[in-house]
Amino acid sequence: SALPEKKMIFKGLVANKEDMNKLMLTPEIQYPLPGGSALITFEKAEVAQRIIEMKEHVVELSCWRELEELDQCRVRVQAAPMEIPLPSALEIKLTQSSRSILVSDLPSLGIPEEALLDKLELFFSKTKNGGSEVESREFWGDSGQMVLTFTRDGVAERLIERGHIQVLIERGKYKVKISPCMIGEITDLQLQPCRCPRTVLLSGIPDVLGEESMADTLEIHFQKASRGGGEVEALGYVPAGHTGVAVFVEDTG
């Protein structure tokens, strides 16, 4: 399927030539969860593995006030490993934009971002400052840098050759840095499934309790060592008829 566009900001300096072709990725995977399921993360991986090997679990519900029949106070849920796709190989083609520049070392004037963008656009739109008509401008994420795109070719190249330029804003002169704006295009991306060592996917959970009550009941059940469980670090439950999104980040524990 087509890959979504994502803005990426590369920071840092290259110390060795051997490092120039290396790219470190910090994964943040968003995974859809269907209704009637839960994700439970244990403090120890061996507990998660034990729960998965048992496959099916009978969970007793503390629901005497909500359900009248005794046999309805037990539910069977299935446990399975949680596998998510992670990049194993990534190839990016970088090209330098012919009309855009990256402006950094911006002054801190204590004014709204839009006001600062307006003042910088006004400065760089004047030919006497080496600029030209500006097509678009925007801050690049939270990097403290902005991207200016001109309507004509050649303007960006001349500004980049200067490297730095003094801008006049509200009677003050500020030196900003002009750098090339690189556009990246993913040309190859290979994924491989990766099992979360401490997280278990529970499915088949009927909608017989409130969301908070069911989450508490599941956590109590799977914390008991007598049922193969152990200390629970986190639990997320999605009731039947709803959908959720789980966010997985790098495990630094």
ABEGO torsion letter per residue (X at the ends): XBBBBBBBBBBEBBABAAAAABBBBBBBBBBBBBBGBBBBBBABAAAAAAAAAAGBBBBBBBAAAABABAAAABBBBBBBBBBBBBBABBBBBBBBBAABBBBBGBBBAGBBAAAAAAAAAAAAABAAAGBBBBABBBBBEAAGBBBBBBABBGAAAAAAAAGBBBBBBGGBBBBBBBBBBBBBBBABBBBBBBBBAABBBBBGBBBABBAAAAAAAAAAAAABAAAGBBBBABBBBBBBGBBBBBBBBBBAX
